[in-house]
Each structure stands twice: as structure tokens, then as C-alpha cells.
Amino acid sequence: MSHKFKLNQRVQMVRIGFSDSRASSGETFEIVRLMPEDRTGEACYRIRSGMAERAVRESEIAPTR
């Protein structure tokens, strides 16, 4: 599987767990690294907003509107 999003692209989270208070629904993130696929074959990314950085799967993010 190839990566759908590109480096430095702006994205938003589409799924936020109840325990994740760091990401608000309207927060914008920037893709800072394209990571290898996970065990299921889904592309992964490192995203950043301000000083916080996290790893996400491709299904957890969407392009900003």
C-alpha cells in the first residue's frame, strides 16, 4: 500500500478516542514523517500540532477542509 498523504500536508483526526484529550475535533496537524505500514498493511504517519507529535494510521486522518 502506498501513502495517500504527503509530507507537510495538513490533516485532521477523524476518530478520537475518549481517553485522548490532546486532540480536539477541529485541530489541524501536519504530516512530518511517512512511516512503514503496520502489521495489517495500513500506511502510518507521524503528525504534529504545536509541540505534540504522534503516530497515526491512515484511516485515522483526513485532509483539512
C-alpha positions as CSV (number, residue, x, y, z in Angstrom):
1,M,0.0,0.0,0.0
2,S,1.3,3.4,-0.8
3,H,0.8,6.5,1.3
4,K,-2.3,8.6,0.5
5,F,-1.0,11.8,2.2
6,K,2.3,13.6,1.5
7,L,4.9,15.1,3.8
8,N,4.0,18.6,5.2
9,Q,0.3,18.1,4.2
10,R,-2.3,19.4,6.7
11,V,-4.7,16.8,8.1
12,Q,-7.4,16.4,10.8
13,M,-8.2,13.5,13.0
14,V,-11.3,11.6,12.0
15,R,-11.5,9.3,15.1
16,I,-10.6,10.4,18.5
17,G,-10.8,8.1,21.5
18,F,-12.4,9.0,24.8
19,S,-9.1,8.9,26.6
20,D,-7.4,11.2,24.1
21,S,-7.8,14.8,25.3
22,R,-4.8,16.1,23.4
23,A,-6.5,16.3,20.1
24,S,-9.6,18.4,19.7
25,S,-12.0,17.7,16.8
26,G,-11.1,20.9,14.9
27,E,-7.3,20.7,15.5
28,T,-5.1,20.7,12.4
29,F,-1.9,18.5,12.2
30,E,1.0,18.5,9.8
31,I,2.5,15.2,8.5
32,V,6.1,15.2,9.5
33,R,7.1,11.6,8.6
34,L,5.9,8.8,6.3
35,M,6.2,5.6,8.3
36,P,6.2,1.9,7.2
37,E,3.0,0.0,7.0
38,D,1.7,-1.6,10.2
39,R,1.0,-5.3,10.6
40,T,-2.3,-5.0,8.7
41,G,-0.7,-3.3,5.7
42,E,-2.1,0.1,6.5
43,A,0.1,3.1,5.9
44,C,1.2,5.1,9.0
45,Y,2.4,8.6,9.6
46,R,3.9,10.9,12.3
47,I,1.8,14.0,12.7
48,R,2.5,17.2,14.7
49,S,0.4,20.0,16.1
50,G,2.4,22.6,18.0
51,M,4.9,20.8,20.3
52,A,2.9,17.5,20.3
53,E,3.7,14.7,17.9
54,R,2.0,11.3,17.5
55,A,1.8,8.3,15.3
56,V,-1.4,7.5,13.4
57,R,-2.8,5.1,10.8
58,E,-4.0,6.4,7.5
59,S,-7.7,5.6,8.4
60,E,-7.4,8.0,11.4
61,I,-6.8,11.1,9.5
62,A,-8.4,13.1,6.6
63,P,-7.3,16.2,4.6
64,T,-8.3,19.5,6.1
65,R,-11.3,21.2,4.6
